[in-house]
Amino acid sequence: MTKANREGGGGTERRDEQTLWNALGLYPVELDPSAADLMVESIPPRRFWLRPALAVAALAVLVVTALVWHPWPQAGPVPEFHQSGPAERLVVRLIDGSRIQLNANTRIAVSLDETGRQVTLDRGEALFDVAPDPARPFTVVTSRGEAQALGTVFDVALERDDFIVTVVEGRVRVRPANRMPGFSDAQIAGANEQMTIDARGRLRARRLDDLQPVLAWVDGKLVFRGERLAQAVERLNRHNRRQISIADPALTALPVYGVFNIGDTKGFVAALQSAYGIRAEDGGDQPIRLTSAGTAE
């Protein structure tokens, strides 16, 4: 995995906003990809031991079975489902050596056979570290489009109506499910490039100087570099059972800067209060309601 580079400053207004957030002690951090190894492994290794007396019988069965057994199911693979819940991340190791890290609230279906490897992403976000195998392409499929790895590490996210592919290493071929007239059928993205397919099937590409905001969740962090408050709250809610709601539409476009621990809802709210004077109404088990300071109760 390549190391993220820090993003340079923008205009005067952005520097002023970032100065305010920095005064609160919210600084970007270096990610530690090895921290992901602490997460739960969804496919633990298994060991089987045979008694000596059974070994010969088992060998005989294996010899006979080898005459009719094929390395992959011939009638089509049976999908294997994996799902992470709120505030949960999951690591899935595939038999081919590929590794999938599931973000919170993510569901995938894995199908492997002798001709290809397919992962269907129903919802959420996942980071794929794909083992090279030219004879069996590795494809991530969603309702918006698909991404085919060419031996690579890449992140795939479903956010609202967008299908977002971010390439960390190698190359990925991205194709919309329904191509719009006048737009390309497929594009190949390289390292530090991001492809987005919207609800209309339009494919847009851009280069990222900093991958940290995209991959911070792997290290248990959320990084915001000027995202709208509505988007920041949506990402935070994905990782927490305690939800936040924006009761005042005037707050949705406020820019958010900083680095937060995924489960630190209180810290996130406190930063908003310090930066913008936002009022937070804590209703116990109900979502925390964010309103403007001058909003009447």
C-alpha positions as CSV (number, residue, x, y, z in Angstrom):
1,M,0.0,0.0,0.0
2,T,1.4,3.4,-0.9
3,K,1.8,6.0,1.7
4,A,-0.6,9.0,1.6
5,N,0.8,12.4,0.8
6,R,-0.4,15.4,2.7
7,E,-2.5,17.8,0.7
8,G,-1.4,21.4,0.1
9,G,-3.3,24.5,1.2
10,G,-6.1,26.1,-0.8
11,G,-7.3,29.7,-0.8
12,T,-7.3,32.3,2.1
13,E,-10.8,31.3,3.2
14,R,-9.9,27.6,3.5
15,R,-6.7,28.5,5.4
16,D,-8.7,30.5,7.9
17,E,-11.1,27.6,8.4
18,Q,-8.3,25.1,8.8
19,T,-6.6,27.4,11.2
20,L,-9.7,27.3,13.4
21,W,-9.9,23.5,13.3
22,N,-6.2,23.2,14.0
23,A,-6.6,25.4,17.0
24,L,-8.9,22.7,18.3
25,G,-6.1,20.1,18.1
26,L,-7.5,18.3,15.1
27,Y,-4.5,17.4,12.9
28,P,-4.1,14.7,10.2
29,V,-2.3,11.6,11.3
30,E,-0.2,9.1,9.5
31,L,-2.1,5.8,8.9
32,D,-0.8,2.5,10.1
33,P,-2.1,-0.2,7.7
34,S,-0.9,-2.9,10.0
35,A,-3.6,-1.9,12.5
36,A,-6.1,-3.7,10.2
37,D,-4.5,-7.0,11.3
38,L,-6.2,-6.6,14.6
39,M,-9.6,-6.9,13.1
40,V,-11.7,-10.1,13.1
41,E,-10.8,-12.6,10.5
42,S,-14.0,-14.0,8.9
43,I,-12.4,-17.1,7.5
44,P,-10.1,-18.6,10.2
45,P,-7.7,-21.3,9.1
46,R,-8.8,-24.8,9.9
47,R,-6.6,-27.9,10.5
48,F,-7.8,-31.5,10.2
49,W,-6.0,-34.4,11.8
50,L,-6.6,-38.1,10.9
51,R,-5.8,-41.1,13.0
52,P,-3.2,-43.4,11.4
53,A,-5.7,-46.1,11.0
54,L,-8.0,-43.8,9.0
55,A,-5.3,-42.3,6.8
56,V,-5.1,-45.3,4.4
57,A,-8.9,-45.3,4.0
58,A,-9.0,-41.6,3.5
59,L,-6.2,-41.8,0.9
60,A,-8.2,-44.5,-1.0
61,V,-11.2,-42.2,-1.1
62,L,-9.1,-39.3,-2.3
63,V,-7.6,-41.4,-5.2
64,V,-11.1,-42.5,-6.3
65,T,-12.5,-39.0,-6.0
66,A,-9.6,-37.5,-8.0
67,L,-10.9,-39.3,-11.0
68,V,-14.2,-37.3,-11.0
69,W,-13.4,-34.2,-8.9
70,H,-12.8,-30.8,-10.5
71,P,-11.0,-27.9,-8.8
72,W,-14.1,-25.6,-9.2
73,P,-17.8,-26.3,-9.2
74,Q,-19.0,-26.9,-12.8
75,A,-22.7,-25.8,-12.2
76,G,-21.6,-22.3,-11.1
77,P,-20.2,-21.1,-7.8
78,V,-22.3,-20.8,-4.8
79,P,-21.9,-17.2,-3.4
80,E,-20.4,-16.8,0.0
81,F,-21.9,-13.8,2.0
82,H,-20.0,-11.6,4.4
83,Q,-21.5,-8.7,6.3
84,S,-20.3,-6.1,8.9
85,G,-22.6,-4.3,11.2
86,P,-22.6,-0.8,12.6
87,A,-19.3,0.2,14.3
88,E,-17.8,-3.1,13.0
89,R,-15.0,-3.7,10.5
90,L,-14.3,-7.1,9.1
91,V,-11.4,-8.8,7.2
92,V,-12.1,-11.6,4.7
93,R,-9.3,-13.7,3.3
94,L,-10.1,-15.5,0.1
95,I,-8.7,-18.9,-0.9
96,D,-6.9,-17.3,-3.8
97,G,-4.8,-15.2,-1.5
98,S,-6.8,-12.0,-2.0
99,R,-7.8,-9.9,1.1
100,I,-11.0,-7.8,1.5
101,Q,-11.4,-5.3,4.3
102,L,-15.1,-4.4,5.0
103,N,-16.0,-1.0,6.4
104,A,-18.9,-0.7,8.7
105,N,-22.4,-1.6,7.4
106,T,-21.1,-3.4,4.4
107,R,-22.4,-6.5,2.7
108,I,-20.7,-8.5,-0.1
109,A,-21.2,-11.8,-1.9
110,V,-18.1,-13.7,-3.1
111,S,-18.2,-16.1,-6.1
112,L,-15.1,-18.0,-7.2
113,D,-14.7,-20.5,-10.1
114,E,-12.2,-21.6,-12.6
115,T,-13.0,-18.7,-15.0
116,G,-13.2,-15.7,-12.7
117,R,-13.6,-14.1,-9.3
118,Q,-16.5,-11.9,-8.6
119,V,-17.5,-9.9,-5.5
120,T,-20.9,-8.2,-5.4
121,L,-21.0,-5.2,-3.2
122,D,-24.6,-4.7,-2.0
123,R,-23.9,-1.7,0.2
124,G,-21.1,0.0,2.1
125,E,-17.4,0.1,1.3
126,A,-14.5,-2.3,1.0
127,L,-10.7,-2.2,0.4
128,F,-9.5,-5.0,-2.0
129,D,-6.0,-6.4,-2.1
130,V,-6.1,-8.7,-5.1
131,A,-3.9,-11.6,-5.7
132,P,-2.7,-11.6,-9.4
133,D,-4.3,-14.3,-11.6
134,P,-4.7,-13.3,-15.2
135,A,-6.6,-16.4,-16.0
136,R,-9.3,-15.5,-13.5
137,P,-10.3,-11.8,-13.6
138,F,-11.3,-10.2,-10.3
139,T,-14.4,-8.1,-10.6
140,V,-16.4,-6.0,-8.1
141,V,-20.0,-5.6,-9.2
142,T,-22.6,-3.1,-8.0
143,S,-25.9,-1.8,-9.3
144,R,-24.1,1.3,-10.7
145,G,-21.2,-0.4,-12.4
146,E,-18.2,-2.7,-12.0
147,A,-14.5,-2.5,-11.4
148,Q,-12.1,-5.1,-12.7
149,A,-8.7,-5.4,-11.0
150,L,-5.6,-5.8,-13.0
151,G,-3.5,-7.0,-10.0
152,T,-4.0,-4.2,-7.6
153,V,-5.2,-2.6,-4.3
154,F,-8.3,-0.4,-4.6
155,D,-11.2,0.9,-2.5
156,V,-14.9,0.7,-3.6
157,A,-17.6,2.6,-2.0
158,L,-21.4,3.1,-2.5
159,E,-22.3,6.5,-1.3
160,R,-25.9,7.7,-1.9
161,D,-26.2,7.4,-5.7
162,D,-22.5,7.2,-6.5
163,F,-20.2,4.3,-7.2
164,I,-16.7,5.4,-6.2
165,V,-13.5,3.5,-7.1
166,T,-10.2,4.7,-5.6
167,V,-7.0,3.0,-6.8
168,V,-4.1,2.7,-4.3
169,E,-1.8,0.5,-6.4
170,G,-1.9,-1.0,-9.9
171,R,-4.8,-0.4,-12.3
172,V,-8.5,-0.9,-12.4
173,R,-10.9,-1.0,-15.3
174,V,-14.2,0.8,-14.3
175,R,-17.4,0.3,-16.4
176,P,-20.9,1.8,-15.8
177,A,-23.8,-0.6,-15.6
178,N,-25.8,1.7,-17.9
179,R,-23.7,3.8,-20.2
180,M,-25.1,7.3,-21.0
181,P,-24.9,8.5,-24.6
182,G,-21.9,10.7,-25.1
183,F,-20.0,9.1,-22.2
184,S,-17.2,6.5,-22.4
185,D,-18.1,2.9,-21.9
186,A,-15.1,2.1,-19.6
187,Q,-11.9,3.8,-18.3
188,I,-8.8,2.5,-16.7
189,A,-7.7,4.2,-13.5
190,G,-4.1,4.1,-12.1
191,A,-2.6,4.7,-8.7
192,N,-3.9,7.8,-6.9
193,E,-6.8,8.1,-9.3
194,Q,-10.5,8.0,-8.4
195,M,-13.5,7.1,-10.7
196,T,-17.1,8.0,-9.9
197,I,-20.2,6.7,-11.6
198,D,-23.4,8.7,-10.7
199,A,-27.0,7.6,-10.8
200,R,-27.2,8.6,-14.5
201,G,-24.3,6.3,-15.5
202,R,-21.9,9.2,-16.0
203,L,-18.3,8.3,-15.3
204,R,-16.0,11.0,-14.0
205,A,-12.2,10.7,-13.2
206,R,-9.9,12.8,-11.0
207,R,-6.5,12.5,-9.6
208,L,-6.0,12.5,-5.8
209,D,-2.9,14.0,-4.2
210,D,-3.9,12.6,-0.8
211,L,-5.5,9.2,-0.2
212,Q,-5.7,9.7,3.5
213,P,-9.3,10.9,3.6
214,V,-10.4,7.8,1.6
215,L,-8.4,5.1,3.5
216,A,-8.5,6.5,7.1
217,W,-11.3,4.1,8.1
218,V,-8.9,1.2,7.8
219,D,-7.0,2.7,10.7
220,G,-10.1,3.5,12.7
221,K,-10.1,7.2,11.7
222,L,-12.3,9.6,9.7
223,V,-10.5,12.4,8.0
224,F,-12.4,15.5,6.7
225,R,-10.8,18.1,4.4
226,G,-13.6,20.5,3.9
227,E,-16.5,18.1,3.3
228,R,-20.0,19.4,3.8
229,L,-21.4,18.7,7.3
230,A,-24.2,16.6,5.8
231,Q,-21.6,14.3,4.1
232,A,-19.5,14.1,7.3
233,V,-22.5,13.2,9.4
234,E,-23.5,10.5,7.0
235,R,-20.0,8.9,7.1
236,L,-19.9,9.2,10.9
237,N,-23.3,7.6,11.3
238,R,-22.2,4.6,9.3
239,H,-19.7,3.7,12.0
240,N,-21.8,4.4,15.1
241,R,-24.9,3.1,16.8
242,R,-25.4,6.5,18.3
243,Q,-26.7,8.6,15.3
244,I,-26.5,12.3,14.6
245,S,-29.3,14.2,12.7
246,I,-29.1,17.7,11.2
247,A,-32.3,19.5,12.3
248,D,-31.4,22.8,10.7
249,P,-30.9,22.6,6.8
250,A,-28.8,25.8,7.1
251,L,-26.0,23.7,8.7
252,T,-25.7,21.0,6.0
253,A,-23.2,23.0,3.8
254,L,-20.8,23.9,6.6
255,P,-17.2,22.7,5.8
256,V,-15.7,20.2,8.2
257,Y,-12.0,19.8,8.8
258,G,-10.2,17.4,11.1
259,V,-9.3,13.8,12.1
260,F,-11.7,11.9,14.4
261,N,-11.7,8.5,15.9
262,I,-14.5,6.5,14.3
263,G,-16.4,5.9,17.5
264,D,-16.0,9.4,18.9
265,T,-19.4,10.9,18.3
266,K,-19.1,13.2,21.3
267,G,-15.8,14.5,20.2
268,F,-17.1,15.3,16.7
269,V,-20.1,17.2,18.2
270,A,-17.9,19.1,20.6
271,A,-15.7,20.2,17.7
272,L,-18.7,21.5,15.8
273,Q,-19.9,23.4,18.8
274,S,-16.5,25.0,19.3
275,A,-16.0,25.9,15.6
276,Y,-19.5,27.1,14.6
277,G,-21.5,27.5,17.9
278,I,-23.8,24.7,16.9
279,R,-26.2,23.5,19.5
280,A,-26.6,19.8,20.1
281,E,-29.7,18.3,21.7
282,D,-29.0,15.0,23.3
283,G,-32.2,13.0,23.6
284,G,-30.9,9.9,25.3
285,D,-31.4,7.0,23.0
286,Q,-32.6,9.3,20.2
287,P,-30.3,10.8,17.6
288,I,-28.3,13.8,18.6
289,R,-30.0,16.8,16.9
290,L,-27.8,19.6,15.5
291,T,-29.4,23.0,15.3
292,S,-28.1,26.6,14.8
293,A,-27.3,28.5,18.0
294,G,-30.2,30.9,17.4
295,T,-32.8,28.2,16.8
296,A,-35.6,28.2,19.3
297,E,-36.3,24.9,21.1
